[in-house]
Amino acid sequence: MDLLNTLVDKGLRRELPTRDEALAVLATSDDDVLDVVATAGKVRRHWFGRRVKLNYLVNLKSGLCPEDCSYCSQRLGSKAEILKYTWLKPDEASQAAAAGLAGGAKRVCLVASGRGPTDRDVARVSDTIKAIKDQNENVEVCACLGLLSDGQAERLREAGADAYNHNLNTSEGTYGDITTTHTYADRVDTVQKAHAAGLSACSGLIAGMGESDEDLVDVVYSLRELDPDSVPVNFLIPFEGTPLAKEWNLTPQRCLRILAMVRFVCPDVEVRIAGGREVHLRTMQPLALNLANSIFLGDYLTSEGQAGKADLDMIADAGFEVEGAGEVTLPEHRVPVGGGCGSHAEAGCGSHEGAGCGSHAGGGVCGSASVGASATAAPAASAEKPSDARTDLVAVRRRGAGTDLAPNA
């Protein structure tokens, strides 16, 4: 049995692939990318059908962050010409969220730049959550406010937050190369705090920062071990004025392979195509819907996205359907008794029959992948070439939250 058939079988059983198998997916050639998409698509459809969940970002506070994350246009010392503004008022944030919900989004993601919230910030966001939920009874609200202190996740949960996002972004081994003002362990701690408070944990990665295949596999295996309900996959947007402005390392085919690898490692979680899909997947975005079951609608925090109407047309034209507000995103085994927006009681991210989720107990690799004709690993010497810099596709957001212009939704 070849690699891809093996991975489909494991994905349907929620069984963890070996690291060699995950690496082999990333090493497949461009000639085989459609085979990779087709087989990973079987796993996606098994757990999520043809539904696509729409999420909408509201940037509550933009720019002037004291952290030095190299990929971020809002970082300390950034010269990117982004919008900069302080906290939106609850009614302003609710109005911004309403545009996304009208466009079909079922989750609103409230994001604020900064190291982490003060208790006053938590109170402010709590008021915003209430304002949004008063107007939209069935909406899911995810907060993304940085590193959490003790008790803050519980306060957000009490205020009505359904989920909390805090991405690992890259592997533990390379984390210090992209950020020095906080640690990888700090990020893990915040995801664990969200879990412990009963929030649906959302944590993902950024690809395209110059990392190796091994780094990508490391961070995805770490995510599986943390067991979030949703895993956003961001593709680096190389903003001028940031340290990673020259990092144009991704091709559309590379992005598809990364999404497929994430799907195989985390078969039954919400895999979301996040920032950078328009810049790096480009005309191959519809293919990616066979791998991910969730996207952001419209614009991102500091950059413009594809027009909301184009997103909806793309979903329909590719044969998928927008997930309704009354539908439960996650498979039944991941949803606790009584429902909830996606948090789960016992089964781990892909674990099966009580097995722990994540890394192998002894850290060993469980055998080599046997790569068949439908997915031939590319020789190490033929590393794929980076795509040409498409700076024309990087547009700073000038509409929506923090402006007087209508949002893109």
LUMSE-674556 format. One record per residue: residue in three letters; x, y, z of N, C-alpha, C in turn. Coordinates in steps of 0.2 Angstrom, whole numbers, plus 5000, padded with zeros to 4 digits. Atoms other than C-alpha are relative to their C-alpha. Layout:
N
ALAXYZXYZXYZ/...
END
This chain:
409
MET500449945000500050005000500450065000/ASP499649945001500750174995499950055006/LEU500049954995501050325006499350035001/LEU500649965000499450415002499449965002/ASN500650054998498250265004500149995008/THR499850014993499150235021499750065004/LEU500249944997498850415026499250015001/VAL500850005000496950405021499849955005/ASP500250054995496750245031500150035008/LYS499949984994497550325046499650065002/GLY500449954999496550485044499349985002/LEU500650024999494950395044499949975007/ARG500050034994495450305060500250055006/ARG499749954996496150465068500649985003/GLU499350034997497850385070500550044997/LEU499449965002499450485070500449974995/PRO499550035005500550465055500750015003/THR499349994997502350445058500350064997/ARG499749935002503550595056500249994993/ASP499750025006504350505041499450014994/GLU500650005004502550495033499850084999/ALA500149935001502250685036500550034996/LEU499449975004503950735029499949984993/ALA500150035007503550625014499550044996/VAL500649965003501950725010500350074998/LEU499749945002502950885010500649994994/ALA499550015005504250804999499849984993/THR500350025007503050754985500150054995/SER499949955006503350834968499450034998/ASP500649965003502250964959499649954996/ASP500350045004501850824947499449965004/ASP500450044996500950734961499550045005/VAL500349964995500150874970499249995000/LEU500750025001498350834963499849945004/ASP500150074996498550654970500050025007/VAL499949984993499050734987499350035002/VAL500649974998497550844987499449965000/ALA500550045001496350714981499949955006/THR500050054994496850584995499950045007/ALA500149974994496950715009499250035000/GLY500749985000495250775003499549955002/LYS500550054997494450605007500050005008/VAL500049994993494950635025499650065002/ARG500449934999494250815025499349984999/ARG500750015001492650755018499749955005/HIS500350054995492450605030499850045006/TRP500249964993492450725045499650064999/PHE500349935000491750885038499650014994/GLY500449995006490850845022500250054995/ARG499849955004490850985010499850075002/ARG500149934996490551125023500650045000/VAL499449954999491651275024499750055005/LYS500249954994491551375040500350074998/LEU499749935001491751565038500150045006/ASN499849974994492651665051500150084998/TYR499949935002492751855051500450045006/LEU499649964996494151965059499850075002/VAL500049934998493952125069500650025004/ASN499449974997495552215073499850055005/LEU500349954995495052295090500550065001/LYS499549954998496752385092500649984995/SER499550015005498052405078500650035001/GLY499449975000499852425078500350025007/LEU499649984994501152485091500049955005/CYS499950064996501452315098500750005003/PRO499350004997502952305111500449944998/GLU499750075001503352125105500450014993/ASP499650005006504652095091500049954995/CYS500150065005503951955081500150024993/SER499749985007504851965064499550004995/TYR500550015005503351915054499550055000/CYS500649964999502152045060500150084999/SER500049935002501752215053499850055006/GLN500249964994501152275070500650005005/ARG499450014995502852235079500350065002/LEU499649954997503952345089500550024994/GLY499549985005505052445076499749994993/SER500250005007503952405061499950064996/LYS500049945004504052525047499449994995/ALA500550025004502552445038499450065001/GLU500549944999501252585034499349985001/ILE500750024998499752505042499650055004/LEU500549964995498252575051500249995007/LYS499850004993498652625069499450035004/TYR500549974996497252655081499949965007/THR500150034994496852615099499349975000/TRP500650044999495352515106499450024997/LEU500749985003493752515096499549995006/LYS500550014995492252545107499549944999/PRO500450065001491052395110499550014994/ASP500549995005489752475098500350004993/GLU499650005006491052505085500249934997/ALA499750075001491752325086499449964998/SER500650045002489952255085499850024993/GLN500249985006489552355070500549974995/ALA499550035004491152295062499849924999/ALA500250075000490652115066499449984996/ALA500650015003488952135059500149994992/ALA499950015008489652155041500249934999/GLY499850075002490551985042499449955001/LEU500550044998489051905050499550004994/ALA500449995005487951975036500249964994/GLY499750045006489151895023500049935001/GLY500050074999488951725031500449975005/ALA499550024995490251715044499649975006/LYS500350024993489751615060500450015006/ARG499649984995491251655070500350074999/VAL499649945000491951825074500650005005/CYS499450014997493751835079500250075002/LEU499849944997494151985091500850005001/VAL499250005000496052025089500250075003/ALA499749944998497052155098500849995001/SER499250005000498952195096500250015007/GLY499749994993500052185112500249945002/ARG499750064997500952065123499549965003/GLY500650034997499352025132499650055004/PRO500549954997497852105140500150015007/THR500149984993497752195156499349985003/ASP500750014998496252165167499550054998/ARG500449955003495552325161499849984993/ASP500150035007495752255143499549955000/VAL500450064999494852095148499350035001/ALA500749984999493352195154499850044994/ARG500249965007493352305138499849954995/VAL500250055005493352145127499449975003/SER500650044997492052065139499350054998/ASP500649965002490852215135499950004993/THR500150015008491252195116499749944999/ILE500350065001490752015117499350005001/LYS500749994998489152055126499650044994/ALA500349965005488752195113499949964993/ILE500150045006489052065098499549955001/LYS500550064999488051925106499350035001/ASP500649974999486652045111499650014993/GLN500349995007486352075092500049944996/ASN499950065004486851905086500049945004/GLU500150054994486151765097500549934998/ASN499650065001487051615088500750014998/VAL499349995002488751695084500549975005/GLU499450024996490351615090500550065000/VAL499649954999491551735097500749975003/CYS499350024998493451695098500450065001/ALA499649944998494651815107500749984999/CYS499350015001496451835102500450065003/LEU499849944997497251955114500849995003/GLY499350014998499051885117500049955006/LEU499950044994499751805132499550015006/LEU500550004995498451765146500449995007/SER499850004993498751795165499549955003/ASP500550054996497951675178499350045000/GLY500749984999496051695178499750044994/GLN500349965006495851795162499649964995/ALA500450055004495351645152499349995003/GLU500750014997493951615164499650065000/ARG500549945001493351795164499850014993/LEU500350005007493251785145499549954999/ARG500650055001492251625146499450025003/GLU500649974996491051705159499750054996/ALA500349945004490851855147499749974994/GLY500450035006490251735133500549984994/ALA499550035005491851695123499949934999/ASP500150075001491751535115500749964999/ALA499450035002493551515109500650055002/TYR499449954999495351585112500549984995/ASN499550025005496651595098500750025003/HIS499349984999498551595101500449954997/ASN499650045004499651525088500749985002/LEU499350014998501251435091500550024994/ASN499649975006501851495073500549964997/THR499550045003503351395071500349955006/SER499850054996504351255079500450035007/GLU499749984994505051265097500850014999/GLY499349995001506851245090500250064996/THR499849945003506751395079499650065002/TYR500449954998505551505089500450065002/GLY499649944998506951615096500350044994/ASP499849975006507451655078499550054998/ILE500549955003505851755075499750045005/THR500249954995505451825092500449995006/THR499650014994506451865107499750035007/THR500349974995505251965118499549955004/HIS500450054996504251805124500349934997/THR499850075002504551615122499549964998/TYR500550065003503751465114499649985006/ALA500450034994503351405132499550055002/ASP500649954998502351565135499449994996/ARG500550015004501351525120499649945002/VAL500350074998501051345125499550015006/ASP500349994994500551405142499350034999/THR500749965002499151525135499549954997/VAL500450055003498451385124499749955006/GLN500250044994498351275140499550035005/LYS500549964996497551415150499350004997/ALA500750005003496151425137499749945000/HIS500350064999495851245137499749995007/ALA500150014993495851235156499350045002/ALA500549964999494551375156499349984997/GLY500650035004493351275145499950044993/LEU500149975006493651385130500349954994/SER499850045005493851305113500750034997/ALA499349985002495751315109500150004993/CYS499949995007496251385092500850025000/SER499349995001498151375088500349974994/GLY499850025006499051365072500750024999/LEU499349995002500651405062500050064995/ILE499849965006501451525049500549964996/ALA499650035005502251445034500350054996/GLY499749955005503551535023500550045003/MET499549964996504751605036500749984999/GLY499350025000506251515030500149935003/GLU499950064996505851355040500149944996/SER499950065004506351185035499349955001/ASP500550054999505151035032499949975007/GLU500050034993505650965049499750055005/ASP500349954996505151135057499250005000/LEU500750005001503451125049499749945004/VAL500350064997503150945055500150015007/ASP499949994993503850985072499450045003/VAL500549964997502551125075499349974999/VAL500750045001501051025068500049955005/TYR500150054995501450885079500050035007/SER500149964993501651005094499350025001/LEU500749975000499951075089499549945002/ARG500550064999499150895089500149985007/GLU500050024993499850865106499650055005/LEU500449954997499051025112499349994999/ASP500750025002497450965104499550065000/PRO500549945002496651135098499449974996/ASP500550015005494951125090500150024993/SER499949975007495451235076500850024999/VAL499349985002497151255067500050044994/PRO500049965005497351405057500750004997/VAL499450005004498751395043500150064997/ASN499849935003499451565039500649994995/PHE499449995005500651595024500250075001/LEU499749934998501851735028499850054994/ILE500149955005501351895020500650055002/PRO499449964999503051985018499950074999/PHE500149925000502652165023500650034999/GLU499549955000503852295018500050045006/GLY499949974993504552365034500049965005/THR499950054995504652205043500749964998/PRO499450035001506252095045499949944995/LEU500150065005505451955034499750024993/ALA500349985006504952065020500349974993/LYS499750035006506151975008499949924999/GLU500150085000505551795012499449984996/TRP500550025005504551744997500249934998/ASN499750075000504851554999499449954998/LEU500550055001503151484995499750004992/THR500350015006502351414979499349985001/PRO500750034999500451374977500049925002/GLN500050084999500951184976500349995007/ARG499750014993502051204992499450015005/CYS500549984995500551285001499549945001/LEU500450065000499451134996500249945003/ARG499750054997500651015002500050015008/ILE500049994993500751095019499349995003/LEU500750014997498851105021499849925000/ALA500250075000498750915016500449975006/MET499650034994500150875029499650015007/VAL500449994994499150965042499349965001/ARG500650044999497550875038500149935002/PHE499950074998498350705039500250005007/VAL499850004993499150745056499450025005/CYS500649984996497550825063499449994996/PRO500650015005496150745053499450025002/ASP500749994998494650785063499950075004/VAL500049934997495050965068499850054994/GLU500249955004494451125060500750034997/VAL499449985003495951165048499750074996/ARG500249935003495751355043500650034995/ILE499549965004496651435028499950075002/ALA500049944997497151595036500350064996/GLY499749955004498151745031500549984995/GLY499550015005499151745015499749954994/ARG500250055005498051625005499950034993/GLU500149975007497651754991500750024997/VAL499349985003499551804990500449944998/HIS499650065002500251624989499649954997/LEU500450055003498851504984499850034993/ARG500349965006498151634971499549964997/THR500550035003497151544958499949935002/MET500150074997497351374967499750005006/GLN500450004993496351434982499449955000/PRO500550054999494851324977500249935001/LEU499750074999495951164977500150005008/ALA499950014993496351204995499449995004/LEU500650014997494551195000499949925001/ASN500150074999494751004998500449985006/LEU499550014995496051015012499750035007/ALA500349964994495351145024499350015000/ASN500749995000493651165030499750075003/SER500149934997493751345036500450054997/ILE499649945003494251515029499850065004/PHE500249934998494251695034499750034994/LEU500349965005493051805025500250074999/GLY499849935000493651965018500750025002/ASP499349974998495052065025500349975006/TYR499650034994496352015038500150065005/LEU499949944995497052125052500350064997/THR499749955002498152235043500150004992/SER500050015007498052175025499349994997/GLU500650025003496652165012500049934998/GLY500150075003495951995007499650014994/GLN500450015005494951934993499350035001/ALA500749974998493252024991499649945003/GLY500550054997491951935002499649974995/LYS500450035005490851904987500449954996/ALA499650045003492251824978500249935004/ASP499950064995492551704993499449964999/LEU500650045001490751654992499949974993/ASP500150035007490751624973500549945000/MET499550055000492351524975499849945003/ILE500350064996491551404988499549974996/ALA500550035004490051384977500249974994/ASP499850035006490951354961500449945001/ALA499650064999492151224969499549955003/GLY500550064998490551124974500049995008/PHE500050014993490651164993499450055002/GLU500549964997489351255004500250035007/VAL499849964994489451385018499649965006/GLU500350034994489151305035499650055003/GLY500549954997487651375043500150015008/ALA499949984993487551455060499749945005/GLY500350054996486451305067500449934999/GLU499650065001487751175061500649995005/VAL499450014996489051105073500649984995/THR499450015004490751115065500449945001/LEU499550064999491750975073499649935000/PRO500350075000491350785072499749995007/GLU500350014994490250725086500449985006/HIS499650034994491650635096500450065003/ARG499749954998492450805098499650055004/VAL500449954997490950895105499749975006/PRO500350024994490450885123499349995000/VAL500750004999488750835129499750075001/GLY500349934999487650995128500350044994/GLY499849965006488551055112500650045001/GLY499549965000489651205112500350014993/CYS499849985007490551285098500649964997/GLY499550055003491851145096500449975005/SER499650044995492751105112499749935002/HIS500250075000492750925116500249985007/ALA499950034993492750815132500649965000/GLU499550054998493950675130500449984994/ALA499650025006494550625112500550054998/GLY499549955001496150705108500050014992/CYS500049985007496550785091500349944996/GLY499750065004496650625081500249945004/SER499950064996496950515095499549944999/HIS500550055001496150345094500149955006/GLU500150054995495550215107500550025006/GLY499749984994496250325121500750025000/ALA499349985001497950355114500150075001/GLY499849934999498850515119500150034993/CYS499949975006498850645106500650044999/GLY499449965001500450715099500649954999/SER499450035002502250655099500049935003/HIS499950074998502850475101500350005007/ALA499850004993503150425119500750015001/GLY499350004999504950395117500450044995/GLY499749955005505250525103500349964994/GLY499750045005505750385091499550014994/VAL500449995006505150385073499849934998/CYS500350075001503950235069500049984993/GLY499950035006504650175053500050054994/SER499949965006504950245035499350004996/ALA500650005005503550295023500249974994/SER499950035006503350195008499650044995/VAL500349955004503050314994499949964993/GLY500250045006502050234979500050054994/ALA500049965007501850294961499650065000/SER500549945000500450414965500350065004/ALA499749954996501650514977500749995000/THR499350015001503450514972500450055004/ALA499649944996504650604985500550034995/ALA499549965004505650734976500749995003/PRO499350004997507550704978500250065004/ALA499849944996508350814991500450054995/ALA499649955004509450894977499550044996/SER500449965004507950954968499550045004/ALA500449964996507251074981499650054996/GLU500449955005505851184974500250075001/LYS499749935000506251354969499450055003/PRO500549954998505451504978499650034995/SER500449965005504051594969500350075000/ASP499849935001504451764962499650045005/ALA500349954996504051904974499450034997/ARG500649975002502251954972499750065004/THR500249944996502252124981499450034998/ASP500649965003500852184970499349975004/LEU500650034997499652064980500050015007/VAL500049984993500152134997499750075000/ALA500449945000498852275000499950015007/VAL500249984993498752365017499350015000/ARG500749994999497052365024499850085001/ARG500249934999496252545023499350015000/ARG500749994999494452505026499849965006/GLY500250044995493352425039500250035007/ALA499949984993493752435058500650055000/GLY499549945000494752595062499950054995/THR500149955005494152685047499350024999/ASP500749985002492652775040499749964994/LEU500250045006492552655025499649945002/ALA500450064999491352505023500549945000/PRO499550065000492252335027499949964994/ASN500050055005492552205015499749935003/ALA500350074997491352055019499549984995/
END
